Amino acid sequence: MNLIEKRLAKPLFELPGVKCNVLNLVVLLTVCLFAVPVTGQADDSMTVITTPEQTDAIDIGTGPLPGAKVQEAWHSQYGSRFARNVTLATLTPFLPEPANASGAAVIVAPGGGFRTLSMENEGWNVARALARQGIAAFVLKYRLNQTPSEMAAFKRAMDEMFSNTGHKAPQLEPEQMRAQLAVQLEDSNAAFALIRRRAAEWKIDPDRIGMLGFSAGAMLTMATALTGDEAKPAFIANIYGPITTVTVPADAPPLFVALAADDPFFASSQFSLIESWQAARKPVEFHFYEQGGHGFGMYPKQTTSTGWFNAFVSWLTMHGMLKRTE
């Protein structure tokens, strides 16, 4: 067991007969990606593909994943592209046209259970849409837990995890997230630092940089905002991520949450995250869509969950984040 696995194996809390830790949630979030068809029109089988060119990707300087033996590989699923075994974190900028630039920026964190990343549906496509709205977007390809290199072995490993998955999401307290998502938090904090260093070059207001995450990426987004003073996001968005109770810091940023009522994993969490933010008297907006399932992202679907993106942009506008400055 390597250092990362040991960290993930530590329990966050215990229920009778159940140990609930971040590893349980990692498994749960992986199941969310692979076990639930996110759209009816695409093939859910995983097919190995050539690693796409990523000429605009910037090494954020956190170094190789400690102890990594398997290198980055890509596959297609649901008509979209995914990366796994990411050992070197990068940030890919999608900048708006200068005439349309608002000065706001968003770090986009795709989901995938910390074992894969939905780079297209929850990364590039989101970033392109944000750039069209005048928002500088940066897709964070954060380092992942290692999985088998062979696709057949990878599928078997996923199947084994599916069979052992519990049904209770753990509490997401800052101290546990800081310890057990140390590698990913290092990447997200470095991403914020890099954007602030180059803010003038990219015409970005350093005080208007936020983070948007999906599923596991939403968990990383929450952890980034809750675990320290490094990143200081101006706003955060949790899209179909865990919504369990958290300890809200005094300087917590505005929070946007979107979730479908038929999400099989997080829709029964009692809305505790939203209640925590309200109790702390911090701004929070919550969209609970009747249908959409899990992993809808930017996929075209005949459900109102597709409205999350426009709602998010409207919310940013309401908070003055997109007010253009000369």
VOPAGU-2260 file (C-alpha; in pm, 1 decimal, decimal comma):
REM VOPAGU-2260
SITE   aa  ch    i         X         Y         Z
SITE  MET   A    0       0,0       0,0       0,0
SITE  ASN   A    1     154,2     334,8    -103,5
SITE  LEU   A    2     134,1     663,2      84,8
SITE  ILE   A    3    -171,8     785,0    -102,7
SITE  GLU   A    4    -357,9     457,9     -44,2
SITE  LYS   A    5    -274,0     471,6     325,7
SITE  ARG   A    6    -411,5     822,9     349,9
SITE  LEU   A    7    -729,0     724,4     167,4
SITE  ALA   A    8    -781,8     423,3     391,1
SITE  LYS   A    9    -811,2     629,0     709,4
SITE  PRO   A   10   -1174,3     652,8     822,9
SITE  LEU   A   11   -1348,2     987,9     833,6
SITE  PHE   A   12   -1613,2     854,1    1067,1
SITE  GLU   A   13   -1774,9     523,0    1150,6
SITE  LEU   A   14   -2132,2     398,9    1143,4
SITE  PRO   A   15   -2235,5      64,7    1291,3
SITE  GLY   A   16   -2063,2    -191,7    1074,5
SITE  VAL   A   17   -1947,3      66,7     818,7
SITE  LYS   A   18   -1622,6     259,7     792,3
SITE  CYS   A   19   -1679,2     574,8     588,8
SITE  ASN   A   20   -1375,0     749,6     449,8
SITE  VAL   A   21   -1263,3     939,3     143,3
SITE  LEU   A   22   -1171,0     609,5     -22,5
SITE  ASN   A   23   -1537,3     503,4       8,6
SITE  LEU   A   24   -1638,0     827,4    -156,5
SITE  VAL   A   25   -1375,7     784,9    -428,1
SITE  VAL   A   26   -1529,8     447,0    -506,6
SITE  LEU   A   27   -1877,2     596,7    -497,3
SITE  LEU   A   28   -1781,5     877,5    -731,9
SITE  THR   A   29   -1617,3     629,7    -968,4
SITE  VAL   A   30   -1936,9     427,9    -976,2
SITE  CYS   A   31   -2122,6     748,8   -1052,0
SITE  LEU   A   32   -1915,5     785,9   -1365,2
SITE  PHE   A   33   -1906,4     428,8   -1489,5
SITE  ALA   A   34   -2220,5     259,1   -1357,2
SITE  VAL   A   35   -2484,7     515,4   -1453,6
SITE  PRO   A   36   -2561,2     592,0   -1819,3
SITE  VAL   A   37   -2530,4     969,0   -1836,1
SITE  THR   A   38   -2696,8    1002,3   -2173,6
SITE  GLY   A   39   -2912,0     773,2   -2376,6
SITE  GLN   A   40   -2764,8     841,8   -2718,2
SITE  ALA   A   41   -2402,2     738,7   -2660,6
SITE  ASP   A   42   -2209,1     415,5   -2619,7
SITE  ASP   A   43   -2121,5     341,2   -2257,5
SITE  SER   A   44   -1837,3      99,8   -2341,8
SITE  MET   A   45   -1480,0     213,3   -2277,3
SITE  THR   A   46   -1247,6     216,0   -2579,8
SITE  VAL   A   47    -876,6     294,7   -2572,6
SITE  ILE   A   48    -788,3     603,2   -2776,6
SITE  THR   A   49    -469,8     789,4   -2863,5
SITE  THR   A   50    -375,0    1055,1   -2614,2
SITE  PRO   A   51    -492,6    1383,2   -2768,3
SITE  GLU   A   52    -255,0    1669,2   -2829,7
SITE  GLN   A   53    -256,7    1912,2   -2538,9
SITE  THR   A   54     -27,4    2179,4   -2672,5
SITE  ASP   A   55    -183,0    2454,6   -2460,2
SITE  ALA   A   56    -155,5    2260,0   -2133,8
SITE  ILE   A   57      70,4    2423,6   -1875,1
SITE  ASP   A   58     267,8    2221,8   -1621,0
SITE  ILE   A   59     163,2    2373,1   -1286,1
SITE  GLY   A   60     482,7    2264,9   -1112,6
SITE  THR   A   61     360,0    2014,7    -852,3
SITE  GLY   A   62     580,2    1740,2    -996,5
SITE  PRO   A   63     512,2    1374,6   -1076,9
SITE  LEU   A   64     269,0    1168,4    -871,5
SITE  PRO   A   65     471,7    1005,0    -588,5
SITE  GLY   A   66     529,4     636,0    -649,9
SITE  ALA   A   67     352,5     629,9    -985,8
SITE  LYS   A   68     426,2     325,3   -1200,5
SITE  VAL   A   69     152,2     356,7   -1463,5
SITE  GLN   A   70     150,7     646,3   -1706,9
SITE  GLU   A   71    -133,6     856,1   -1841,8
SITE  ALA   A   72    -376,2     691,8   -2085,6
SITE  TRP   A   73    -703,4     794,0   -2249,5
SITE  HIS   A   74   -1027,9     625,0   -2348,3
SITE  SER   A   75   -1364,8     718,1   -2494,1
SITE  GLN   A   76   -1702,2     655,7   -2331,9
SITE  TYR   A   77   -2047,6     810,1   -2383,7
SITE  GLY   A   78   -1912,1     980,1   -2695,5
SITE  SER   A   79   -1662,8    1174,0   -2482,0
SITE  ARG   A   80   -1294,3    1153,2   -2388,0
SITE  PHE   A   81   -1147,6    1059,5   -2050,9
SITE  ALA   A   82    -797,2    1056,4   -1901,6
SITE  ARG   A   83    -672,1     820,3   -1631,7
SITE  ASN   A   84    -345,9     757,2   -1449,4
SITE  VAL   A   85    -266,3    1127,7   -1465,4
SITE  THR   A   86      76,4    1164,3   -1304,2
SITE  LEU   A   87     153,7    1526,7   -1393,7
SITE  ALA   A   88     -96,1    1804,6   -1325,7
SITE  THR   A   89    -162,5    2064,4   -1594,2
SITE  LEU   A   90    -381,2    2366,9   -1650,8
SITE  THR   A   91    -526,5    2439,9   -1995,2
SITE  PRO   A   92    -646,9    2797,7   -2054,1
SITE  PHE   A   93    -952,6    2887,2   -2260,7
SITE  LEU   A   94    -944,0    3265,9   -2286,1
SITE  PRO   A   95   -1230,8    3485,2   -2407,1
SITE  GLU   A   96   -1200,0    3727,2   -2693,5
SITE  PRO   A   97   -1037,9    4044,3   -2556,6
SITE  ALA   A   98   -1338,2    4258,6   -2647,1
SITE  ASN   A   99   -1564,7    4026,2   -2450,8
SITE  ALA   A  100   -1340,2    3956,8   -2150,6
SITE  SER   A  101   -1497,5    4030,5   -1813,0
SITE  GLY   A  102   -1186,3    3985,4   -1601,0
SITE  ALA   A  103   -1338,2    3688,9   -1415,8
SITE  ALA   A  104   -1177,5    3344,1   -1421,5
SITE  VAL   A  105   -1288,6    2991,3   -1332,2
SITE  ILE   A  106   -1082,1    2680,9   -1264,1
SITE  VAL   A  107   -1277,8    2382,4   -1398,4
SITE  ALA   A  108   -1227,3    2050,0   -1217,6
SITE  PRO   A  109   -1367,4    1747,6   -1405,4
SITE  GLY   A  110   -1499,9    1447,8   -1214,7
SITE  GLY   A  111   -1419,1    1077,7   -1228,2
SITE  GLY   A  112   -1377,5     938,0    -879,1
SITE  PHE   A  113   -1010,6    1043,1    -857,4
SITE  ARG   A  114    -937,8     750,9   -1093,3
SITE  THR   A  115   -1027,4     913,1   -1422,7
SITE  LEU   A  116   -1117,7    1258,4   -1553,2
SITE  SER   A  117   -1409,2    1349,0   -1779,0
SITE  MET   A  118   -1189,6    1590,0   -1971,9
SITE  GLU   A  119   -1431,2    1666,2   -2254,2
SITE  ASN   A  120   -1782,5    1674,8   -2106,4
SITE  GLU   A  121   -1681,8    1823,7   -1770,9
SITE  GLY   A  122   -1368,3    2005,3   -1880,6
SITE  TRP   A  123   -1303,2    2141,8   -2227,6
SITE  ASN   A  124   -1668,5    2183,0   -2328,3
SITE  VAL   A  125   -1744,7    2369,0   -2006,4
SITE  ALA   A  126   -1439,9    2591,5   -2049,7
SITE  ARG   A  127   -1529,5    2679,5   -2408,5
SITE  ALA   A  128   -1880,7    2776,5   -2300,4
SITE  LEU   A  129   -1744,6    2993,5   -2019,2
SITE  ALA   A  130   -1501,8    3168,2   -2255,1
SITE  ARG   A  131   -1793,3    3254,5   -2484,4
SITE  GLN   A  132   -1948,4    3431,4   -2185,7
SITE  GLY   A  133   -1637,3    3642,5   -2135,5
SITE  ILE   A  134   -1496,0    3427,3   -1855,1
SITE  ALA   A  135   -1138,6    3300,9   -1864,4
SITE  ALA   A  136   -1158,4    2926,8   -1798,7
SITE  PHE   A  137    -879,6    2689,0   -1698,0
SITE  VAL   A  138    -925,4    2311,9   -1707,4
SITE  LEU   A  139    -736,7    2147,0   -1424,5
SITE  LYS   A  140    -604,5    1801,1   -1506,3
SITE  TYR   A  141    -518,5    1698,7   -1152,7
SITE  ARG   A  142    -319,9    1393,4   -1051,8
SITE  LEU   A  143    -513,5    1071,9    -999,0
SITE  ASN   A  144    -496,4     750,2    -801,7
SITE  GLN   A  145    -330,7     476,3   -1003,6
SITE  THR   A  146    -534,3     214,3   -1192,0
SITE  PRO   A  147    -428,8     -87,1   -1403,8
SITE  SER   A  148    -271,6       5,8   -1735,9
SITE  GLU   A  149    -458,1    -258,3   -1938,1
SITE  MET   A  150    -816,8    -165,1   -2019,5
SITE  ALA   A  151    -949,6    -514,1   -1941,4
SITE  ALA   A  152    -783,6    -506,6   -1598,6
SITE  PHE   A  153    -910,6    -153,9   -1544,6
SITE  LYS   A  154   -1266,6    -267,4   -1616,8
SITE  ARG   A  155   -1230,2    -560,9   -1378,5
SITE  ALA   A  156   -1099,4    -330,2   -1107,7
SITE  MET   A  157   -1397,1    -101,2   -1159,6
SITE  ASP   A  158   -1638,5    -394,6   -1141,9
SITE  GLU   A  159   -1480,9    -507,2    -815,9
SITE  MET   A  160   -1521,7    -159,8    -669,5
SITE  PHE   A  161   -1882,8    -144,4    -786,6
SITE  SER   A  162   -1963,1    -462,3    -594,6
SITE  ASN   A  163   -1816,0    -319,7    -272,4
SITE  THR   A  164   -1965,5      26,3    -290,6
SITE  GLY   A  165   -2163,9     148,6       7,8
SITE  HIS   A  166   -2463,2     377,8      -3,6
SITE  LYS   A  167   -2372,0     642,0     256,4
SITE  ALA   A  168   -2159,2     940,8     166,4
SITE  PRO   A  169   -1907,0    1040,4     433,9
SITE  GLN   A  170   -1896,6    1372,6     613,3
SITE  LEU   A  171   -1662,2    1609,9     433,4
SITE  GLU   A  172   -1480,6    1783,4     715,5
SITE  PRO   A  173   -1181,1    2006,2     633,1
SITE  GLU   A  174    -919,3    1821,8     836,9
SITE  GLN   A  175    -996,3    1486,7     678,8
SITE  MET   A  176   -1005,1    1633,2     328,8
SITE  ARG   A  177    -674,9    1810,4     387,8
SITE  ALA   A  178    -508,8    1484,1     486,6
SITE  GLN   A  179    -669,1    1249,7     237,2
SITE  LEU   A  180    -680,4    1467,7     -74,4
SITE  ALA   A  181    -334,0    1611,1     -19,1
SITE  VAL   A  182    -209,7    1546,6    -373,9
SITE  GLN   A  183    -516,9    1690,1    -544,6
SITE  LEU   A  184    -526,6    1990,0    -310,7
SITE  GLU   A  185    -164,3    2061,9    -392,2
SITE  ASP   A  186    -267,1    2074,3    -758,4
SITE  SER   A  187    -569,9    2299,6    -707,8
SITE  ASN   A  188    -376,7    2542,8    -485,8
SITE  ALA   A  189     -95,0    2555,4    -741,3
SITE  ALA   A  190    -349,4    2629,9   -1014,4
SITE  PHE   A  191    -479,8    2932,1    -825,0
SITE  ALA   A  192    -124,6    3052,6    -762,2
SITE  LEU   A  193     -30,9    3017,6   -1129,8
SITE  ILE   A  194    -334,4    3213,0   -1252,1
SITE  ARG   A  195    -268,2    3493,0   -1004,2
SITE  ARG   A  196      96,7    3512,9   -1113,9
SITE  ARG   A  197      -9,9    3551,0   -1475,5
SITE  ALA   A  198    -327,8    3750,4   -1413,1
SITE  ALA   A  199    -199,4    4064,9   -1583,9
SITE  GLU   A  200     -92,7    3866,9   -1891,2
SITE  TRP   A  201    -434,4    3699,5   -1914,7
SITE  LYS   A  202    -630,9    4018,5   -1826,3
SITE  ILE   A  203    -775,1    3858,6   -1513,3
SITE  ASP   A  204    -878,9    4025,7   -1189,3
SITE  PRO   A  205    -696,5    3830,2    -911,9
SITE  ASP   A  206    -994,6    3890,3    -682,0
SITE  ARG   A  207   -1242,5    3728,9    -921,4
SITE  ILE   A  208   -1100,3    3377,4    -960,7
SITE  GLY   A  209   -1335,9    3094,3    -864,6
SITE  MET   A  210   -1363,3    2719,3    -903,1
SITE  LEU   A  211   -1625,5    2492,6   -1060,8
SITE  GLY   A  212   -1621,4    2115,7   -1006,4
SITE  PHE   A  213   -1819,7    1810,7   -1109,0
SITE  SER   A  214   -1872,9    1502,4    -888,4
SITE  ALA   A  215   -1522,7    1421,5    -756,1
SITE  GLY   A  216   -1413,2    1757,0    -898,0
SITE  ALA   A  217   -1687,8    1915,3    -687,4
SITE  MET   A  218   -1542,9    1743,0    -382,7
SITE  LEU   A  219   -1201,8    1887,0    -469,5
SITE  THR   A  220   -1361,6    2229,6    -517,3
SITE  MET   A  221   -1519,1    2212,5    -172,0
SITE  ALA   A  222   -1191,7    2093,9     -19,4
SITE  THR   A  223   -1000,0    2376,9    -187,8
SITE  ALA   A  224   -1232,3    2635,2     -35,6
SITE  LEU   A  225   -1254,8    2475,9     308,1
SITE  THR   A  226    -904,5    2359,2     391,5
SITE  GLY   A  227    -679,8    2663,0     404,3
SITE  ASP   A  228    -572,9    3012,9     312,4
SITE  GLU   A  229    -382,2    2943,9      -9,3
SITE  ALA   A  230    -642,3    2942,7    -287,5
SITE  LYS   A  231    -905,8    3183,3    -153,5
SITE  PRO   A  232   -1156,7    3129,6    -438,7
SITE  ALA   A  233   -1390,9    3422,3    -495,2
SITE  PHE   A  234   -1677,0    3176,8    -556,4
SITE  ILE   A  235   -1725,8    2801,9    -585,3
SITE  ALA   A  236   -1969,4    2575,3    -770,0
SITE  ASN   A  237   -2055,7    2217,7    -675,9
SITE  ILE   A  238   -2220,8    2034,5    -967,1
SITE  TYR   A  239   -2365,0    1697,2    -861,2
SITE  GLY   A  240   -2104,2    1652,8    -589,4
SITE  PRO   A  241   -2142,4    1552,3    -222,9
SITE  ILE   A  242   -2377,8    1778,5     -27,4
SITE  THR   A  243   -2320,6    1647,6     324,5
SITE  THR   A  244   -2264,2    1871,1     626,7
SITE  VAL   A  245   -1944,2    2075,3     642,8
SITE  THR   A  246   -1784,0    2316,4     884,9
SITE  VAL   A  247   -1815,2    2651,8     709,0
SITE  PRO   A  248   -1525,0    2895,4     763,2
SITE  ALA   A  249   -1587,0    3259,3     846,1
SITE  ASP   A  250   -1457,3    3368,9     505,4
SITE  ALA   A  251   -1644,8    3108,5     299,4
SITE  PRO   A  252   -1712,5    3223,3     -59,0
SITE  PRO   A  253   -2052,1    3228,6    -231,4
SITE  LEU   A  254   -2161,0    2875,4    -323,6
SITE  PHE   A  255   -2359,7    2751,5    -625,1
SITE  VAL   A  256   -2497,1    2396,3    -620,4
SITE  ALA   A  257   -2674,3    2199,3    -894,4
SITE  LEU   A  258   -2810,0    1847,0    -846,4
SITE  ALA   A  259   -3078,2    1629,9   -1005,6
SITE  ALA   A  260   -3350,9    1476,4    -789,7
SITE  ASP   A  261   -3296,0    1142,1    -964,8
SITE  ASP   A  262   -2920,2    1143,6    -895,1
SITE  PRO   A  263   -2882,1     795,7    -741,7
SITE  PHE   A  264   -2590,9     892,7    -519,0
SITE  PHE   A  265   -2628,1    1240,7    -373,6
SITE  ALA   A  266   -2995,4    1336,9    -403,8
SITE  SER   A  267   -3080,5    1176,2     -68,7
SITE  SER   A  268   -2820,8    1367,1     135,5
SITE  GLN   A  269   -3075,5    1590,1     315,1
SITE  PHE   A  270   -2929,1    1906,2     154,8
SITE  SER   A  271   -2697,0    1940,2     454,0
SITE  LEU   A  272   -2432,1    2136,1     263,7
SITE  ILE   A  273   -2684,2    2402,6     168,2
SITE  GLU   A  274   -2815,6    2415,2     524,3
SITE  SER   A  275   -2459,3    2452,5     655,8
SITE  TRP   A  276   -2397,3    2751,7     428,2
SITE  GLN   A  277   -2730,1    2906,2     527,4
SITE  ALA   A  278   -2664,9    2857,3     897,2
SITE  ALA   A  279   -2330,2    3033,2     854,5
SITE  ARG   A  280   -2512,0    3320,9     678,9
SITE  LYS   A  281   -2309,9    3276,7     360,3
SITE  PRO   A  282   -2449,5    3322,0       7,2
SITE  VAL   A  283   -2574,0    2996,6    -145,4
SITE  GLU   A  284   -2786,7    2912,8    -448,3
SITE  PHE   A  285   -2923,9    2561,1    -496,8
SITE  HIS   A  286   -3083,6    2417,7    -813,7
SITE  PHE   A  287   -3254,8    2083,0    -757,6
SITE  TYR   A  288   -3364,4    1958,1   -1098,1
SITE  GLU   A  289   -3641,1    1701,7   -1130,4
SITE  GLN   A  290   -3444,3    1491,3   -1378,8
SITE  GLY   A  291   -3090,0    1465,6   -1506,8
SITE  GLY   A  292   -2932,1    1173,5   -1325,3
SITE  HIS   A  293   -2561,9    1192,2   -1245,8
SITE  GLY   A  294   -2288,0    1317,8   -1475,5
SITE  PHE   A  295   -2501,3    1528,6   -1707,5
SITE  GLY   A  296   -2239,1    1803,8   -1744,6
SITE  MET   A  297   -2261,2    1953,9   -2093,4
SITE  TYR   A  298   -2423,9    1650,1   -2253,2
SITE  PRO   A  299   -2736,8    1740,4   -2454,6
SITE  LYS   A  300   -3032,5    1594,5   -2263,6
SITE  GLN   A  301   -3407,8    1645,8   -2269,5
SITE  THR   A  302   -3412,2    1749,1   -1904,0
SITE  THR   A  303   -3415,4    2082,5   -1724,5
SITE  SER   A  304   -3077,6    1995,8   -1570,4
SITE  THR   A  305   -2921,5    2132,8   -1889,1
SITE  GLY   A  306   -3014,7    2475,3   -1752,4
SITE  TRP   A  307   -2746,8    2462,1   -1484,8
SITE  PHE   A  308   -2490,9    2641,2   -1701,9
SITE  ASN   A  309   -2706,3    2944,8   -1781,2
SITE  ALA   A  310   -2814,2    2957,5   -1416,9
SITE  PHE   A  311   -2449,7    2956,0   -1308,0
SITE  VAL   A  312   -2360,9    3243,0   -1542,7
SITE  SER   A  313   -2664,7    3440,2   -1422,3
SITE  TRP   A  314   -2557,2    3378,7   -1063,8
SITE  LEU   A  315   -2206,0    3507,0   -1137,0
SITE  THR   A  316   -2361,2    3814,7   -1298,2
SITE  MET   A  317   -2582,4    3873,5    -993,0
SITE  HIS   A  318   -2272,8    3867,2    -771,5
SITE  GLY   A  319   -2095,6    4123,3    -989,4
SITE  MET   A  320   -1829,3    3876,3   -1101,3
SITE  LEU   A  321   -1879,7    3950,5   -1472,1
SITE  LYS   A  322   -1882,2    4328,1   -1447,5
SITE  ARG   A  323   -1633,3    4440,8   -1707,3
SITE  THR   A  324   -1357,8    4675,0   -1599,5
SITE  GLU   A  325   -1144,7    4896,1   -1823,0
